[in-house]
Amino acid sequence: MPALAVARFERRLCRRNPVLGGGRKERAVRRATTVGRGAKPPAECDEVPLRGATLRGVVGTLLEVRNLQTHFATRGGVVRAVDGVSWDVREGETVALVGESGCGKSVSALSIMRLVAAPAGRIVGGQILFKGRDLLRLGEEEMRRVRGREIGMVFQEPMTSLNPVLNIGRQLTEGLEIHLKLSPADARRRAEELLAMVGISDPGRRLRQYPHQFSGGMRQRMMIAMALACNPSLVLADEPTTALDVTIQAQILELMKDLSRRLGVAMLIITHNLGVVARYADRVNVMYAGRIVERATAREVYGRPRHPYTLGLLRSVPRLDEPRRARLTPIEGQPPDLTRLPPGCAFAPRCAFCVERCTREAPPLAEVDAGGHVSACWEAARLERVGEPVR
């Protein structure tokens, strides 16, 4: 990624938003923190908003989801796609939402943006607090000002998210003109800087092209540029590497992490790829059947899983430190029907650690270790020993 383009983009953001520039003291702290890491400060360092260089311990909660419930009415019954989940994202942090397909990850992100397809889908309860405001109480016009401007989103499949009849330039400049009130000429210059920032060469020519003329990796980079265009505080990345080959996946993820650090943007990564989580996430929320079943730092989740579902996910992934011919241990059975969830733990029919209580009572999220490690399992203490299951 061209460093000059990134520096120019950051300086422009700083000039347009005095809050990002901070005072003399804040700029000195950012400069000292950056140099302390061994990085050479760029030219005009006082103008570069290095929010990502601040210490994690002093940042506050940016997004807090409380008891969110999103249901879909179908002929077969009410699908409780998101069933009372609670989690948060701190400023400058990268949080992962992990689980099988159909567990409610994408619906959680769409609920935050209030893009759940109506009338079948609707948010029936909970709170989504972003910078202290409940997004569920905002009017539609107020919510439009939040989307793109304060919260950006990288959708799961860029080819279906981009408009095929509008060129790349128009799709990228529209948000800049609406949210930042830029003139068409300024918006186009900014769009070229954004494309250069995400590693797309010859941005002036690319702005005149259409989505079908871009490769899969370029379309994903374009989506990242759109998400970051108005300098949001939070980016929701829904399966950002779907349908990309492994090399391009690595490039896209490294790009997102690098931009998150440079621009101080918090990120929510929705994925089922545990390798992505291990490398890029600070904290992890594991979802199953519309609920959070475990939450901890990435190190804790991989080193000391305290829910059978998390343990099953880890055991089903190939490891480099095991013999090549070692057999993987799959999770038996199928995910439950979300219209007919069992009375106890939803994972009980597939769980090798299941006891009678699991079939009668749904376990609440409870702290199992210091430092915020929580798990919704009656047998969490036994899982710490990772002993042999009862079956």
Number of C-alpha atoms within 10 A of each C-alpha: 14 12 12 14 17 19 20 16 19 21 20 15 21 19 14 12 13 12 11 21 21 18 11 9 9 17 20 14 14 23 22 13 16 19 12 10 9 8 10 11 14 14 12 10 17 20 20 27 28 24 22 21 19 19 11 12 7 7 13 12 15 18 22 19 19 16 16 21 22 24 22 20 15 11 6 8 11 15 21 24 23 28 22 17 19 18 17 17 21 19 21 26 23 24 25 29 25 25 25 16 13 16 23 25 30 23 22 24 21 18 21 23 21 18 13 20 12 10 8 12 20 17 19 13 15 18 19 24 19 21 14 11 13 15 20 18 12 12 9 12 8 11 17 15 13 18 20 24 22 20 23 27 24 23 23 20 18 21 17 10 13 19 15 12 9 13 18 23 21 18 18 24 24 18 20 23 17 13 17 15 12 16 13 14 11 14 22 21 14 19 26 23 22 24 26 22 24 24 21 19 14 11 19 16 10 18 19 12 16 19 23 14 12 16 12 20 20 19 22 26 26 25 26 26 23 25 26 27 26 21 21 20 23 29 24 24 24 22 18 25 23 15 13 15 11 10 9 16 18 14 14 22 17 14 18 23 17 14 19 22 19 19 24 23 25 25 26 22 26 24 24 18 15 15 11 17 22 17 12 17 21 15 23 26 24 24 23 23 25 25 25 27 28 27 27 25 19 21 14 16 22 17 9 18 25 30 27 27 23 21 17 18 19 18 15 13 14 14 12 7 6 9 9 9 6 9 11 12 13 12 17 11 10 9 17 18 12 20 16 13 14 17 11 16 23 25 25 22 17 17 21 17 20 20 14 9 14 21 16 13 14 18 17 14 18 17 16 18 14 8 10 12 21 22 26 22 27 21 18 20 13 15 19 13 11 14 9 10 12 9 8
